[in-house]
Amino acid sequence: MTELLAVRDLTLGFRTDAGLARVLDGVNLTIDAGQVMGLVGESGCGKTTLARAVLGVLPRNAAEIAGGEIVFKGRDLLKFSPGALARDICGRAITFIPQDPYGSFNPVFTIGTQIMEIMKWKSPRRVTGHWSEHAPLLGPYPAERRRADMETVVALLDAVQLPQPAQILRKYPHELSGGQRQRLMIAMALLPEPDLVIADEPTTALDVTIQAQILGLIRRLANERNVAVLFTTHDLGTAYEICDAVTVMYAGQEVESAPTDRFFAAPAHPYTGKLLASLPRHDGEVAGIPGEVPNLVRPPGGCRFHPRCERASEACRSGKPPAEMLDPGHSVRCFHPVRPAA
Amino acid sequence: MSPILDIRGLSRHFPIHGPFGRQVGAVRALDDVSLQVMPGEILGLVGESGCGKSTLGKTVMGIHRPDGGEIRFDGVDIAALEPRAQRAVRKHLQYSYQDPGASLDPRWKIGRSLHEPLIIHTTLSTEERTRRVADILRAVGLPEGHLDLYPHEISGGQQRRVGLARILTLHPKLVILDEPTSGLDVSVQATVLTLFRELRQAFNLTYMFISHDLAVVRMMCDRVAVMYLGRIVEIGPTDQIFETPRHPYTRSLLAAIPRIGGKRITVDFWLKGEPPDPGNLPSGCRFRTRCPRAEAVCAQEEPALVAIGLQHAACHFASEKPA
């Protein structure tokens, strides 16, 4: 399989009043074309920051990128000019499904207006190199392209199983339910025919039955259209449902990455093991993880999990463990990984 | 044993106002709900958002006034009491809010928030209160230094603990936990759930556990009530509900939980559509518009809760063996 996205040693921080918060510390992540990659971790572990860094929408005045590269289809996104990034990548080759379908629409415009606004600028039919790119406000929207785009929109709304697409386009966001809005968000993310969709916890705001429907939809559409998905979630069950491979992050470091089946069957990093043991089980036994997520302004040295890890040794305190390949596709950053009893 | 909480035929309707303030309909948030909670048990209340589970909790607490039915707490109908008498009962009946961060005053230190319920409900002196606050803080596993912190300075899991401490200082008998683990990470959720169990032992509590997370409910509760659009559609012992669900809605809820290591639900999840508008319910059984089993009788008659062993289900086909 071809590598679509490769994040290599990405290190960045946010300037805060207390100092520089080191939110990502040498993160590595690769996604193949058409792969659904789960990015799992607790709140504050940097998964949303990583997703935003890939999308290029980090706040420019507060974020400080210290090193690393984000290679998308062979080109480093960090070296793009903001204009080129906005024109060719953001919302075109890489699109976004937000967590909150309620706050993501403008309440004063109809759904149709908002979708056609995307299509005007990001439609795959749009000719690049037109003079209007330099004067966006004067940009025309030729009637012919508009008609063709409209047909695509209606067809896609049908594909995300929204009843009566033509009527929905005339409605306002408040007239739709949360599940319907999230379906629209998925449709809007797929309309520009992207190579990569970043889905930031797209089902946390939804009920379980709707979540099951939406997950099935994302999975099916991603497979049909050969779109890669970076799916961030804090719910391991959701990750199991939809992902081909899973990467776990802890406090700004990626700790383990493996194909889904292997990840759940043989977790190698102590943190992954503890995370899986925290899930509620039928027999009532449940183990949490003692301690707190570290402060990112003054993070612990070496492996950032060592203060909460019972396998920690002197080596863990002094240096960050290198990525070790346990199996094809299964890498772990730990000096003392849990090895399956063979 | 007599139930600590006995709810009979409870209704709560929210009016829908049209132009000029005319009432044009009602959202039937609770419609003829009956259930009992035994002393010492944990009753789970599950359902999708908008099904009325929080309204039920709040109506029991007296935050909403019921439109019909009675709520008997320790044998007394509390809905019919005078406000002053209700306040005395509320000491034994406490409600833990969904978002602990928002339910703590951001300008008050944790210590002051913990003293407040004691000032309102008891006549203890300042030293006695301080001692009681220190005790409760230890019981919920917070260091004493936290008394001088503001709510924003502590984590979500700790805020949850403070919220509990505030309730437990009054030594209530029944605690209504409204989505006690929503917004928490799994590792924190696990420690909070363990804490709920320990506190139940230590303080001899009864919980009403409102949640939409069925995995947590299965782990925590003795009995479960499933709600759909203002009605209880199934109620019974946890094991039976999870192993032999009788109502098609319960079955679909259970089928929707992602199960690690099991079959992937996304392949063949069968429940289509979304709940109908609660202000404009379908005739007969409320679930029939989404139910794969629905027949003509479902559109005409609203099924009542019928007993099948220890389970009760409101479905015309409840006694059939599930496929």
Interface residues (C-beta under 8 A of the other chain):
Chain A: E42 S43 S177 G179 Q180 D207 V208 T209 I210 Q211 A212 Q213 L215 G216 R219 H234 D235 L236 G237 T238 Y240 E241 I242 F264 A265 K274 L275 L276 A277 S278 L279 P280 R281 H282 G284 V286 A287 G288 I289 P290 E292 V293
Chain B: E48 S49 S155 G156 D185 V186 S187 V188 Q189 A190 T191 V192 L193 T194 H212 D213 L214 A215 V216 R218 M219 M220 F242 S252 L253 A255 A256 I257 P258 R259 I260 G261 R264 I265 T266 V267 F269 L271 K272 E274
